[in-house]
Amino acid sequence: MSNHSVADFRMWMTDWKNEILQVDSLYSIFVTLTALELSVTR
């Protein structure tokens, strides 16, 4: 049983990492756009 849950946990962690990477790239784009906007308005 413990082996099964470890496998599930690893699979979940992989999915989670993929989600984070997708969110991270969107977030960096957002931050870049925000920084550009701030530098333009100054």
N, C-alpha and C positions, 0 to 999 in steps of 0.2 A: 504493500500500500504506500509506503513512504517513497519508493522509487517512482510510483505513478504520480504522486503529487509533485515530486521534484521535476519530472518531465513537464507536467502542466505548468509549473512555476516558470521553467525555462522558456516555454513557448510564450507564456504571458509576458515575460520580461522582453522577449524579442519583439512581440507586437507593440509593447509599450515604448521600446526604444525607437521603433519605426515611426510611431505616432509623434514622439517627441522630436525626431529629426524633421518631420514634415512641419510641425508647429514652429520649430526653431528657425527653419528657413523663412517661413512666412513672417515670423517675428522680426528677424533681422532685416527683411525687406521693409517692414513697417517702421522699424527704428530708423533705417536709412532715409526713408521718405520724410519722416518727422524731422530728422536732423536737417535735411535739405530745406524743408519748409521754414524751420526756425532761422536758418542762416539767411534765407531770402527775406524774411520779414524784418530782420534786424537792420 
